[in-house]
Amino acid sequence: MNAATTTLESRQNMILKMFRNFNAAIVRFVMGIRFRAVGASILASFAGLSLTTNIIPSALTMMGLMDSFSARWGLGGYAVYSMLAWAVGGWAVQKTGDKKLGAIVLGSVGLVTGLLFTGVGISTQMDLLLTGGTAALLYGAVGGMIIGDALRDPPADPNDPYAKIGRIGDLGMFDYFRKNSL
């Protein structure tokens, strides 16, 4: 038995279908977020913050070149930029999945940011630049080895499409959405 619908009812069904499709797209996006890439970016971002607030000022203080407060004061305005640069470096290291390449990538990010922020924020004297750049290079190389080894993607099984690969959607509490997705 077919029943005629009014234009208003079919329009309501169309709007309901549009909302369902939109919600399904949001669920697919959230389920596709990768833990390791986000974690590496956040971890490296905080390492960049630590670089400008602790590592470079401590290195300059230990070498007797300047006091810790003045170094922190000079580098304080560059913490956000350091966090952004190191977050990109951490993401790149996680994508490589290799300790040696991770040390090279994050070490070079550390060298560039260390030289840049020491030169712009404190002074361009050779001994200050050398100390800030060396401390940042070593800090970045060690951090790159840690991130490159600990947060690399596990090998995916090409024969099993449901193999765990480190996405949010792989958590058990999302089984309902995985089974009932459009």
JOGI-V422613 format. One record per backbone hydrogen bond with DSSP energy under -0.5 kcal/mol. NH is the residue of the N-H (numbers start at 1). CO is the residue of the C=O. If there is no record, write none. Layout:
NH/CO ; NH/CO
//
This chain:
10/6 ; 11/7 ; 12/8 ; 13/9 ; 14/10 ; 15/11 ; 16/12 ; 17/13 ; 18/14 ; 19/15 ; 20/16 ; 21/17 ; 22/18 ; 23/19 ; 24/20 ; 25/21 ; 26/22 ; 27/23 ; 28/24 ; 29/25 ; 30/26 ; 31/27 ; 32/28 ; 33/30 ; 35/33 ; 35/166 ; 36/166 ; 38/34 ; 39/35 ; 40/36 ; 41/37 ; 42/38 ; 43/39 ; 44/40 ; 45/41 ; 46/42 ; 47/43 ; 48/44 ; 49/45 ; 50/46 ; 51/47 ; 52/48 ; 53/49 ; 54/50 ; 55/50 ; 56/51 ; 58/54 ; 59/55 ; 60/56 ; 61/57 ; 62/58 ; 63/59 ; 64/61 ; 65/60 ; 66/60 ; 71/67 ; 72/68 ; 73/69 ; 74/70 ; 75/71 ; 76/72 ; 78/75 ; 79/76 ; 82/78 ; 83/79 ; 84/80 ; 85/81 ; 86/82 ; 87/83 ; 88/84 ; 89/85 ; 90/86 ; 91/87 ; 92/88 ; 93/89 ; 94/90 ; 95/91 ; 96/92 ; 97/93 ; 102/98 ; 103/99 ; 104/100 ; 105/101 ; 106/102 ; 107/103 ; 108/104 ; 109/105 ; 110/106 ; 111/107 ; 112/108 ; 113/109 ; 114/110 ; 115/111 ; 116/112 ; 117/113 ; 118/114 ; 119/115 ; 120/116 ; 121/117 ; 122/118 ; 123/118 ; 129/125 ; 130/126 ; 131/127 ; 132/128 ; 133/129 ; 134/130 ; 135/131 ; 136/132 ; 137/133 ; 138/134 ; 139/135 ; 140/136 ; 141/137 ; 142/138 ; 143/139 ; 144/140 ; 145/141 ; 146/142 ; 147/143 ; 148/144 ; 149/145 ; 150/146 ; 151/147 ; 152/149 ; 158/156 ; 160/157 ; 161/159 ; 163/160 ; 168/33 ; 169/31 ; 170/167 ; 171/168 ; 174/171 ; 175/172 ; 178/174 ; 179/175 ; 180/176
//
